[in-house]
Amino acid sequence: MQASSESSRVNRRRLLQIALATSAGSAVLAGNRAVFAQATPEDATPVAPALPPNCEIYADGLNNPRYLAIADDGTIYVTEAGSAGDEILYQSTPETGTPAPAEQVGARGLTGQVTAIAPDGTKSVVASGLPSYLFGTEVIGPAGIAIAGDKLLVANGGAGPMTPMVEPLENEDSVLSIDPETGDVTNIANIGLFERSDNPDPNAVDSNLYDLISTGDAIYVTDAGGNTVYKVDPATNEFSVYAVIPGLPGPGANPARQGASEIDPVPTSLAMLDDGTLLVGLLSGAPFTPGSAGILKVTPDGTVSNFAGGLTMVTDVAVAPDGTIYATQLSADFLGDPPKPGNIVRVRVDGASEIVLDGLVTPNGMAFDANGDLYFVMNTIGPSGVIVKCTDPASLGSGEDATADAGAGASATVVASELKFEPKTIDVPANTDFSLTVRNDGVLPHDFTCSPLKLNSGLLQTGEEVVLTINAPAGDYQFFCSVVGHKQAGMIGTLHVS
């Protein structure tokens, strides 16, 4: 989990590029863990991307906003990760804990807070003095938020890869209950302490609580640093490991994951379906290859399976009142030159996704009100993070489908890369010879397999391609890459034969 110092420097340069390339704020890393920050000159003017007519800036002046919760009366509660504080953090050796003063790596303080925004736009601070960390331009603090009866529940992050090297601040890496009337804060689940002693992942000790949801009889919270989802009993405040999220396929042996060829999944976000299935959004760890992230399903018995793959740096998942699933993505291509801004995608029941809002600046949390209107946060350059409101989100769409159809005809091409197929849905005429060219544009070897139709391309190296002939009756047939781990990471698609 813990990146090398050189890797951290590369990551920070990349995140700074995002800030400059989008003329807006930056997403930042703790180790290989993504959080959000503002590298913000005091006199900078907030800059927002072009928004469609039914979207507008609803609130600004926020200090690194993360997640939202909307009350029945329309009040929006938003977490602000803050701007750290005056306590300087130094690199230390895990063996001795001896600080090396020349190696300053960050700062921390109690500048995190929760803010209420009334329907008339009036802002008021509900609770302040919450833990906030700064690593270069990296900010960690209050994040996930939910309303539970007359209380607010907040997941407050912590030191990330420096977890074993520093004494924790009060209320960091914990689930907090906050009285919105008095601002009183109660620590109901100290997840960071458990990570230090038990480390369920089990790789490096690393804790950074990020999102949470409440169902009334249970609270679920992600530890993005610890790659774990926890379940908290609100009646007793006892908590347990609900699911340890497995690593994602990586480009080679990763010493931070005991030499396995995988990367950290980095579970950032949660949503729940009507049947009690959790959706878990993954940001993924370095090198943040486009398409390497996705959304997992975790059933009530703790079984983890893939729901949607081919996504990039997911920071939130939400279910609209009409049942439609949406996800925010930090960057469409973090490794691009320059890196691309983020977006919001609509996820279909087959796991395919469509971009509905593009060109967004480090989007993070989102929520829907009772009318079905969409609210989400962005961090912009200058001293102001913003909340954007979009009415009628079902009408949104950029025209760019992340799983664009190839179109029915005599032939089509499907391209394999890390870790996705493009397109993911291919229209094929029934009972007719159809030529499908399969090409590998990725770095890793891939293949194309469709078991029901007994199709297999064989293992394709970078740049190789093969032509397959399909003649099949009407129906939907799943195809996938059979390389170990690739299907599970979301490298799947559908032949729609009609």
Legacy VTK file of the C-alpha trace (Angstrom):
# vtk DataFile Version 3.0
C-alpha trace
ASCII
DATASET POLYDATA
POINTS 498 float
0.000 0.000 0.000
2.753 2.421 0.873
4.351 3.978 -2.184
8.053 4.678 -2.435
9.209 8.270 -2.049
9.971 8.419 -5.771
6.499 7.084 -6.593
4.974 9.705 -4.302
6.910 12.465 -6.069
5.704 11.222 -9.457
2.131 11.033 -8.186
2.289 14.590 -6.869
3.647 15.877 -10.159
0.773 14.170 -11.967
-1.799 15.697 -9.661
-0.281 19.131 -10.063
-0.516 18.622 -13.837
-4.227 17.968 -13.466
-4.627 21.244 -11.595
-2.782 23.178 -14.268
-4.283 21.352 -17.240
-7.867 21.943 -16.136
-7.218 25.473 -14.828
-8.755 24.233 -11.633
-8.082 22.369 -8.400
-6.013 19.256 -7.920
-6.671 15.781 -6.702
-3.864 14.566 -4.539
-2.388 11.423 -3.075
-1.374 10.006 0.239
1.002 7.264 -0.833
-0.975 5.647 -3.649
-4.220 6.673 -2.017
-6.193 9.462 -3.672
-7.798 12.269 -1.767
-8.593 15.797 -2.819
-6.982 19.122 -2.242
-6.689 22.679 -3.349
-3.236 24.003 -4.168
-4.747 27.441 -4.010
-3.139 30.859 -4.142
-5.066 33.264 -1.952
-5.838 35.694 -4.751
-6.887 33.078 -7.316
-10.290 33.381 -8.942
-12.493 30.275 -8.820
-12.866 28.697 -12.228
-15.643 26.256 -13.083
-16.037 24.150 -16.213
-18.782 24.881 -18.698
-22.007 23.382 -17.361
-25.174 22.434 -19.267
-28.227 24.698 -18.883
-29.817 22.579 -16.183
-26.708 22.665 -13.967
-25.505 25.595 -11.842
-23.157 26.427 -8.986
-25.342 25.989 -5.901
-22.794 26.952 -3.215
-19.155 28.011 -3.079
-16.590 29.121 -0.513
-16.017 25.568 0.735
-12.670 24.358 2.033
-11.914 21.075 0.265
-15.465 19.659 0.189
-15.845 15.886 0.065
-19.336 14.417 0.477
-22.953 15.547 0.832
-26.078 14.519 2.724
-29.454 16.126 2.049
-32.105 16.372 4.777
-35.857 16.137 4.162
-36.198 19.912 4.546
-33.631 20.508 1.782
-30.703 21.392 4.059
-27.414 20.156 2.620
-24.694 18.987 4.985
-21.217 18.937 3.450
-17.910 17.746 4.873
-14.866 19.982 4.402
-11.467 18.313 4.723
-9.927 21.608 5.846
-6.369 22.828 5.460
-4.375 20.897 8.104
-2.633 23.053 10.748
0.673 24.094 12.269
1.966 20.715 13.468
4.761 19.658 11.109
5.161 15.968 10.228
8.546 14.432 9.448
9.503 11.195 7.764
10.541 8.560 10.297
11.818 5.013 10.111
9.289 2.347 11.101
11.999 0.439 13.026
12.910 3.223 15.402
10.303 5.912 14.940
13.149 8.432 14.952
12.155 11.612 13.093
14.389 13.009 10.396
13.770 16.768 10.661
15.230 17.446 7.230
12.512 15.313 5.663
9.335 17.263 6.267
6.438 15.400 4.662
3.351 17.227 5.794
1.355 18.959 8.454
-1.803 18.422 10.427
-4.270 20.234 12.610
-7.937 20.546 13.481
-9.359 22.551 10.578
-11.834 19.987 9.246
-15.507 20.803 9.642
-19.094 20.064 8.665
-21.174 22.869 7.161
-24.929 23.187 6.708
-26.372 24.994 3.683
-29.997 26.003 4.155
-32.437 26.003 1.215
-32.050 29.791 1.021
-28.267 29.409 0.623
-27.310 30.438 4.154
-24.222 28.603 5.381
-23.444 27.739 8.984
-20.748 25.591 10.573
-22.261 22.590 12.343
-19.066 21.156 13.821
-15.443 22.251 13.597
-12.066 21.249 15.011
-11.958 17.912 13.177
-8.665 16.257 12.130
-7.110 17.464 8.883
-3.858 16.348 7.235
-1.767 17.974 4.524
0.916 16.125 2.519
2.373 18.548 -0.017
-0.875 19.581 -1.705
-2.665 16.524 -0.324
-5.541 17.047 2.098
-7.287 14.402 4.203
-10.060 15.096 6.680
-13.811 14.718 7.188
-15.260 12.821 4.217
-18.293 10.524 4.066
-21.476 11.825 5.691
-24.974 10.460 6.303
-28.079 11.499 8.213
-29.266 9.027 10.856
-32.325 10.255 12.732
-31.447 13.490 14.506
-27.677 12.940 14.175
-25.064 13.251 11.443
-22.590 10.442 10.863
-19.160 11.374 9.490
-16.157 9.300 8.406
-13.020 11.256 9.281
-9.813 10.250 7.484
-6.318 10.051 8.901
-2.610 9.762 8.187
-2.800 7.171 5.393
0.617 5.555 4.790
1.979 7.450 7.815
-0.516 5.690 10.093
2.148 3.598 11.892
4.547 6.553 12.172
2.493 9.159 14.027
0.342 9.290 17.103
-3.267 9.709 15.949
-5.206 12.865 16.533
-8.430 12.582 18.473
-11.274 11.462 16.161
-9.109 10.641 13.149
-9.884 7.486 11.161
-13.119 7.168 13.105
-16.860 7.183 12.579
-18.243 10.241 14.355
-21.767 11.041 15.486
-22.503 14.772 15.429
-25.457 16.596 16.929
-26.310 19.268 14.329
-28.042 21.401 16.955
-25.151 21.601 19.419
-22.135 20.554 17.343
-21.226 17.915 19.928
-18.999 15.182 18.447
-19.008 11.579 19.698
-16.515 8.987 18.473
-18.498 5.775 17.930
-15.993 3.600 16.025
-12.221 4.022 16.060
-11.326 2.106 12.889
-7.761 3.447 12.787
-6.946 1.876 16.139
-8.211 -1.470 14.838
-6.127 -1.121 11.665
-3.022 -0.558 13.775
-3.619 -3.681 15.844
-5.290 -6.104 13.393
-4.666 -4.849 9.821
-7.230 -7.075 8.050
-5.971 -6.342 4.482
-3.144 -7.549 5.317
-0.452 -5.436 3.664
1.052 -2.216 5.043
-0.715 -0.610 8.008
-2.561 2.258 6.332
-5.852 3.852 7.306
-7.913 6.577 5.657
-11.670 6.413 6.245
-13.505 7.836 3.275
-17.208 7.178 2.667
-20.055 5.874 4.784
-23.765 5.128 4.473
-26.439 4.398 7.054
-29.380 2.029 6.642
-30.861 2.727 10.077
-29.873 -0.592 11.591
-26.289 -0.550 10.288
-23.521 1.830 9.241
-21.100 0.852 6.491
-17.781 2.668 6.068
-14.846 2.318 3.668
-11.226 2.442 4.733
-9.593 3.519 1.464
-6.157 3.069 3.007
-6.898 -0.306 4.575
-8.801 -1.683 1.544
-11.634 -2.771 3.837
-15.359 -2.174 4.330
-16.578 -2.148 7.938
-20.037 -2.585 9.424
-20.959 -0.680 12.574
-23.918 -1.507 14.845
-25.385 1.895 15.800
-27.119 0.397 18.849
-23.887 -0.833 20.451
-21.182 0.992 18.416
-19.489 -2.356 17.906
-17.958 -2.836 14.475
-16.694 -5.717 12.380
-14.945 -6.332 9.075
-17.680 -6.647 6.439
-15.411 -7.271 3.453
-11.708 -7.083 2.632
-11.467 -5.828 -0.944
-9.099 -7.909 -3.098
-6.301 -6.384 -5.144
-6.765 -5.471 -8.785
-4.607 -6.901 -11.592
-1.382 -4.920 -11.936
1.419 -4.602 -14.483
3.964 -6.546 -12.432
5.158 -7.672 -9.023
4.197 -5.113 -6.373
6.419 -5.199 -3.263
3.743 -3.258 -1.368
1.408 -6.227 -1.906
3.816 -9.008 -0.982
5.093 -9.325 -4.559
1.726 -10.075 -6.136
1.034 -8.735 -9.645
-1.709 -6.462 -8.437
-2.464 -2.947 -7.265
-4.463 -1.665 -4.328
-8.216 -1.502 -4.986
-8.693 1.654 -2.830
-12.415 1.408 -1.952
-13.609 5.001 -1.796
-17.386 4.986 -1.958
-20.581 3.155 -1.049
-24.195 2.883 -2.145
-26.856 0.299 -1.357
-29.394 -1.393 -3.622
-32.906 -2.306 -2.512
-31.959 -5.951 -1.972
-29.250 -5.043 0.541
-26.356 -5.411 -1.888
-23.575 -2.879 -1.330
-21.963 -1.162 -4.286
-18.321 -0.284 -3.600
-16.547 2.214 -5.863
-12.827 1.654 -6.420
-10.333 4.369 -7.172
-7.443 1.880 -7.606
-3.829 2.509 -6.702
-0.894 3.679 -8.792
-0.319 3.670 -11.748
-4.021 4.632 -12.185
-4.312 3.014 -15.610
-7.512 4.108 -17.373
-10.125 1.382 -17.075
-8.442 -0.346 -14.133
-11.031 0.775 -11.566
-14.666 -0.148 -11.245
-17.582 -0.870 -8.944
-17.942 -4.071 -6.918
-20.997 -5.766 -5.438
-20.869 -7.051 -1.857
-23.861 -9.209 -0.928
-25.188 -9.444 2.656
-23.188 -12.645 3.185
-19.971 -10.753 2.340
-19.451 -12.206 -1.147
-17.501 -9.783 -3.359
-18.041 -9.743 -7.134
-17.673 -7.351 -10.019
-20.548 -5.056 -11.016
-19.019 -2.560 -13.457
-15.477 -2.440 -14.803
-13.528 -0.283 -17.182
-13.848 2.817 -14.981
-11.132 5.200 -13.857
-10.570 6.598 -10.346
-14.112 6.285 -8.948
-14.751 8.646 -6.039
-18.464 8.155 -5.393
-21.372 5.906 -6.291
-24.993 6.945 -5.803
-28.429 5.565 -6.630
-30.996 8.085 -7.896
-34.631 7.910 -6.700
-35.562 6.212 -9.991
-32.987 3.483 -9.321
-30.391 4.697 -11.829
-26.786 4.304 -10.678
-24.267 7.127 -11.121
-20.546 7.338 -10.386
-18.051 10.191 -10.205
-14.569 9.722 -11.672
-11.653 11.897 -10.597
-9.873 11.839 -13.959
-10.691 10.171 -17.254
-6.981 9.554 -17.834
-4.664 10.336 -14.957
-1.641 9.250 -17.016
-2.440 11.445 -20.000
-0.254 14.362 -21.002
-1.846 16.484 -19.753
-4.061 14.395 -17.466
-7.743 14.643 -18.326
-10.415 16.117 -16.051
-13.041 13.945 -14.418
-16.664 13.198 -15.139
-19.904 11.653 -13.953
-21.116 8.449 -15.587
-24.459 6.679 -15.633
-24.073 2.931 -15.059
-26.520 0.557 -16.707
-27.709 -2.713 -15.187
-25.307 -4.656 -17.430
-22.370 -2.695 -15.995
-21.819 -0.559 -19.079
-21.441 3.181 -18.478
-22.300 6.404 -20.279
-20.685 9.789 -19.616
-23.367 12.287 -18.585
-21.201 15.213 -17.400
-17.658 15.650 -18.676
-14.765 18.061 -18.093
-15.317 18.239 -14.323
-12.679 19.425 -11.887
-11.907 16.743 -9.285
-15.511 15.711 -8.644
-15.984 13.804 -5.413
-19.203 13.166 -3.480
-22.721 13.428 -4.875
-26.291 13.057 -3.612
-29.873 13.245 -4.852
-32.689 15.175 -3.206
-36.293 14.003 -2.915
-37.088 15.555 -6.317
-34.333 13.568 -8.007
-32.057 16.578 -8.540
-28.334 15.803 -8.481
-25.805 17.642 -6.317
-22.047 17.049 -6.437
-18.876 18.725 -5.164
-15.817 19.968 -7.050
-12.606 21.622 -5.920
-11.690 24.692 -7.971
-8.613 26.855 -8.047
-8.647 29.585 -5.433
-10.070 29.456 -1.922
-13.387 28.002 -2.987
-14.710 24.511 -3.486
-18.192 24.334 -4.913
-21.419 22.352 -4.950
-23.121 21.966 -8.332
-26.856 21.311 -8.691
-28.304 19.618 -11.793
-32.060 19.367 -12.272
-33.455 16.484 -14.315
-30.203 14.455 -14.359
-31.872 11.810 -16.517
-31.687 14.291 -19.416
-27.931 14.710 -19.062
-25.642 13.025 -21.551
-22.533 14.048 -23.459
-23.274 11.738 -26.366
-20.132 9.768 -25.510
-20.865 6.223 -24.404
-18.088 4.480 -22.537
-19.513 1.268 -23.985
-20.397 2.592 -27.443
-22.061 0.123 -29.780
-20.069 -1.012 -32.756
-23.230 -0.902 -34.826
-24.807 -3.838 -36.607
-23.236 -4.664 -39.936
-20.881 -7.085 -41.636
-17.907 -6.414 -39.357
-16.668 -4.606 -36.271
-13.509 -4.178 -34.213
-13.134 -4.599 -30.474
-9.998 -3.290 -28.752
-8.567 -4.789 -25.571
-6.497 -2.700 -23.160
-6.035 -2.321 -19.385
-8.475 -3.501 -18.196
-11.381 -3.118 -20.574
-12.828 -3.794 -23.990
-13.919 -0.958 -26.271
-16.708 -1.101 -27.162
-18.220 -3.242 -24.415
-21.461 -3.840 -26.301
-21.326 -5.042 -29.919
-24.417 -5.351 -32.112
-24.276 -8.449 -34.305
-26.870 -9.548 -36.904
-28.413 -12.933 -36.114
-27.785 -16.033 -38.230
-25.346 -14.180 -40.508
-21.567 -14.407 -40.897
-20.095 -11.453 -39.020
-16.376 -10.604 -38.873
-15.061 -9.380 -35.541
-11.508 -8.064 -35.398
-9.983 -8.373 -31.919
-6.938 -6.150 -31.319
-4.783 -5.755 -28.208
-3.697 -2.150 -27.684
-2.749 -2.766 -24.063
0.589 -3.385 -22.388
-0.499 -6.699 -20.890
-1.443 -9.823 -22.905
-5.214 -10.234 -23.395
-7.614 -12.523 -25.202
-11.256 -12.522 -26.307
-13.368 -15.419 -25.070
-17.080 -16.087 -25.557
-17.780 -19.491 -24.056
-21.422 -19.939 -25.225
-20.339 -19.400 -28.850
-17.041 -21.300 -28.426
-15.029 -18.266 -29.518
-11.463 -17.659 -28.424
-8.893 -15.362 -29.999
-5.909 -16.966 -28.357
-3.531 -14.879 -26.250
-2.719 -11.605 -28.005
0.418 -9.610 -27.253
0.612 -5.829 -27.650
-0.333 -4.789 -31.206
-1.527 -8.242 -32.269
-4.982 -8.806 -33.731
-7.101 -11.661 -35.030
-10.368 -11.890 -36.984
-13.150 -14.112 -35.634
-16.280 -15.129 -37.552
-19.549 -15.068 -35.624
-22.774 -16.717 -36.788
-25.193 -17.042 -33.902
-28.895 -17.071 -33.070
-30.464 -14.029 -31.436
-29.525 -13.431 -27.820
-27.053 -11.712 -25.541
-23.694 -13.447 -25.075
-21.044 -12.361 -22.593
-17.442 -12.101 -23.736
-14.434 -11.619 -21.490
-10.658 -11.821 -21.167
-9.701 -15.186 -19.687
-6.316 -14.049 -18.335
-6.388 -14.675 -14.593
-7.993 -11.773 -12.765
-8.925 -9.726 -15.829
-12.573 -10.780 -15.999
-12.951 -10.134 -12.286
-11.495 -6.651 -12.794
-14.262 -5.853 -15.270
-12.825 -6.925 -18.605
-16.157 -8.138 -19.941
-18.675 -7.167 -22.590
-21.788 -8.285 -24.458
-22.435 -9.540 -27.989
-25.988 -8.379 -28.675
-27.182 -10.642 -31.491
-30.493 -9.643 -33.090
LINES 1 499
498 0 1 2 3 4 5 6 7 8 9 10 11 12 13 14 15 16 17 18 19 20 21 22 23 24 25 26 27 28 29 30 31 32 33 34 35 36 37 38 39 40 41 42 43 44 45 46 47 48 49 50 51 52 53 54 55 56 57 58 59 60 61 62 63 64 65 66 67 68 69 70 71 72 73 74 75 76 77 78 79 80 81 82 83 84 85 86 87 88 89 90 91 92 93 94 95 96 97 98 99 100 101 102 103 104 105 106 107 108 109 110 111 112 113 114 115 116 117 118 119 120 121 122 123 124 125 126 127 128 129 130 131 132 133 134 135 136 137 138 139 140 141 142 143 144 145 146 147 148 149 150 151 152 153 154 155 156 157 158 159 160 161 162 163 164 165 166 167 168 169 170 171 172 173 174 175 176 177 178 179 180 181 182 183 184 185 186 187 188 189 190 191 192 193 194 195 196 197 198 199 200 201 202 203 204 205 206 207 208 209 210 211 212 213 214 215 216 217 218 219 220 221 222 223 224 225 226 227 228 229 230 231 232 233 234 235 236 237 238 239 240 241 242 243 244 245 246 247 248 249 250 251 252 253 254 255 256 257 258 259 260 261 262 263 264 265 266 267 268 269 270 271 272 273 274 275 276 277 278 279 280 281 282 283 284 285 286 287 288 289 290 291 292 293 294 295 296 297 298 299 300 301 302 303 304 305 306 307 308 309 310 311 312 313 314 315 316 317 318 319 320 321 322 323 324 325 326 327 328 329 330 331 332 333 334 335 336 337 338 339 340 341 342 343 344 345 346 347 348 349 350 351 352 353 354 355 356 357 358 359 360 361 362 363 364 365 366 367 368 369 370 371 372 373 374 375 376 377 378 379 380 381 382 383 384 385 386 387 388 389 390 391 392 393 394 395 396 397 398 399 400 401 402 403 404 405 406 407 408 409 410 411 412 413 414 415 416 417 418 419 420 421 422 423 424 425 426 427 428 429 430 431 432 433 434 435 436 437 438 439 440 441 442 443 444 445 446 447 448 449 450 451 452 453 454 455 456 457 458 459 460 461 462 463 464 465 466 467 468 469 470 471 472 473 474 475 476 477 478 479 480 481 482 483 484 485 486 487 488 489 490 491 492 493 494 495 496 497
